[in-house]
């Protein structure tokens, strides 16, 4: 950072002040909603093949750097009911683009007695409150980045469209996309250009990305999950979903993912099962800041970005 020009340093200072306010606002809002902040381990035992995880040698045994709070969140929920964490996460994705970091931060929350529509409302409340606080407390920095007027528009409710509706919108805009395909970066970009504030896409086809979420009772091929997309061409900044509460269903999913029996026992031992619904969300802090500040590159949302191919930061 010391090699940056004064103008660049002013921009970086504004971004980091907005990031600090955003994190404080998210914590304050979750605390006001009776969520308790917790911290989970950063090193996880091996759970099946984890192609996106960084493998480490833990005293001669295989372990992985965390991609999130799972499966420890259930243990915390047993104590508090509603929990959240703000923590680093790591993904070994060999991607050189403006959307991915190898080391990043996440805001994760989980709550009992909550289904997909309810957790979407919680996530909506978090993001809209964050924008309101920034407009109030960081108007100068937002104006410097030409973002004040855009964030003034961010008021609930956010639009909610299904995956089916998203496919239809993309086809009408000229995209060639088949039902069942994931929403690629380009498809997300085209969708997000149709909205002027964040919006949800819900009920995706069941796949590797959402295998821990419950399937729809009416359409088992769909997962009870949703992505929150930012407007203006940016794409996904958060995801949420309703967890599988049937041990039989979860065991089947873990077997499908070829998780070793010993690792399944460890994983299942930390999970809770029953009739009480459970849901949660995760927000990528750098992607959130990228959208809040109108940045072209997610690496500008953090002081020292760690990206694929760069060892020194």
Secondary structure in CASP SS format (residue, H / E / C, confidence):
PFRMAT SS
TARGET T0000
AUTHOR 0000-0000-0000
METHOD secondary structure of the structure
MODEL  1
X C 1.00
X C 1.00
X C 1.00
X C 1.00
X C 1.00
X H 1.00
X H 1.00
X H 1.00
X H 1.00
X H 1.00
X H 1.00
X H 1.00
X H 1.00
X H 1.00
X H 1.00
X H 1.00
X H 1.00
X H 1.00
X H 1.00
X H 1.00
X H 1.00
X H 1.00
X H 1.00
X H 1.00
X H 1.00
X H 1.00
X H 1.00
X H 1.00
X H 1.00
X H 1.00
X H 1.00
X H 1.00
X C 1.00
X C 1.00
X C 1.00
X E 1.00
X E 1.00
X C 1.00
X C 1.00
X C 1.00
X C 1.00
X C 1.00
X E 1.00
X E 1.00
X E 1.00
X C 1.00
X C 1.00
X C 1.00
X C 1.00
X C 1.00
X C 1.00
X C 1.00
X C 1.00
X C 1.00
X E 1.00
X E 1.00
X E 1.00
X E 1.00
X C 1.00
X C 1.00
X E 1.00
X E 1.00
X E 1.00
X E 1.00
X E 1.00
X C 1.00
X C 1.00
X C 1.00
X C 1.00
X C 1.00
X C 1.00
X C 1.00
X H 1.00
X H 1.00
X H 1.00
X H 1.00
X H 1.00
X H 1.00
X H 1.00
X H 1.00
X C 1.00
X E 1.00
X E 1.00
X E 1.00
X E 1.00
X E 1.00
X E 1.00
X E 1.00
X E 1.00
X E 1.00
X C 1.00
X C 1.00
X C 1.00
X C 1.00
X C 1.00
X C 1.00
X C 1.00
X C 1.00
X C 1.00
X C 1.00
X C 1.00
X C 1.00
X E 1.00
X E 1.00
X E 1.00
X E 1.00
X E 1.00
X E 1.00
X E 1.00
X E 1.00
X E 1.00
X E 1.00
X C 1.00
X C 1.00
X C 1.00
X H 1.00
X H 1.00
X H 1.00
X H 1.00
X H 1.00
X H 1.00
X H 1.00
X H 1.00
X H 1.00
X H 1.00
X H 1.00
X H 1.00
X H 1.00
X H 1.00
X H 1.00
X H 1.00
X H 1.00
X H 1.00
X H 1.00
X H 1.00
X H 1.00
X H 1.00
X C 1.00
X H 1.00
X H 1.00
X H 1.00
X H 1.00
X H 1.00
X H 1.00
X C 1.00
X C 1.00
X C 1.00
X H 1.00
X H 1.00
X H 1.00
X H 1.00
X H 1.00
X C 1.00
X C 1.00
X C 1.00
X C 1.00
X C 1.00
X C 1.00
X E 1.00
X E 1.00
X E 1.00
X E 1.00
X H 1.00
X H 1.00
X H 1.00
X H 1.00
X H 1.00
X H 1.00
X H 1.00
X H 1.00
X H 1.00
X H 1.00
X C 1.00
X C 1.00
X C 1.00
X C 1.00
X C 1.00
X C 1.00
X C 1.00
X C 1.00
X C 1.00
X C 1.00
X C 1.00
X C 1.00
X H 1.00
X H 1.00
X H 1.00
X H 1.00
X H 1.00
X H 1.00
X H 1.00
X H 1.00
X C 1.00
X C 1.00
X C 1.00
X C 1.00
X C 1.00
X C 1.00
X E 1.00
X E 1.00
X E 1.00
X E 1.00
X C 1.00
X C 1.00
X E 1.00
X C 1.00
X C 1.00
X H 1.00
X H 1.00
X H 1.00
X C 1.00
X C 1.00
X E 1.00
X C 1.00
X E 1.00
X C 1.00
X C 1.00
X C 1.00
X C 1.00
X C 1.00
X C 1.00
X E 1.00
X E 1.00
X C 1.00
X E 1.00
X E 1.00
X E 1.00
X E 1.00
X E 1.00
X E 1.00
X C 1.00
X C 1.00
X C 1.00
X C 1.00
X E 1.00
X E 1.00
X E 1.00
X E 1.00
X E 1.00
X E 1.00
X E 1.00
X E 1.00
X E 1.00
X C 1.00
X C 1.00
X C 1.00
X H 1.00
X H 1.00
X H 1.00
X H 1.00
X H 1.00
X H 1.00
X H 1.00
X H 1.00
X H 1.00
X H 1.00
X C 1.00
X C 1.00
X C 1.00
X C 1.00
X H 1.00
X H 1.00
X H 1.00
X H 1.00
X H 1.00
X H 1.00
X H 1.00
X H 1.00
X H 1.00
X H 1.00
X C 1.00
X C 1.00
X C 1.00
X C 1.00
X C 1.00
X C 1.00
X C 1.00
X E 1.00
X E 1.00
X E 1.00
X E 1.00
X E 1.00
X E 1.00
X E 1.00
X H 1.00
X H 1.00
X H 1.00
X H 1.00
X H 1.00
X H 1.00
X H 1.00
X H 1.00
X H 1.00
X C 1.00
X C 1.00
X C 1.00
X C 1.00
X H 1.00
X H 1.00
X H 1.00
X H 1.00
X C 1.00
X C 1.00
X C 1.00
X C 1.00
X E 1.00
X C 1.00
X C 1.00
X C 1.00
X C 1.00
X C 1.00
X C 1.00
X C 1.00
END
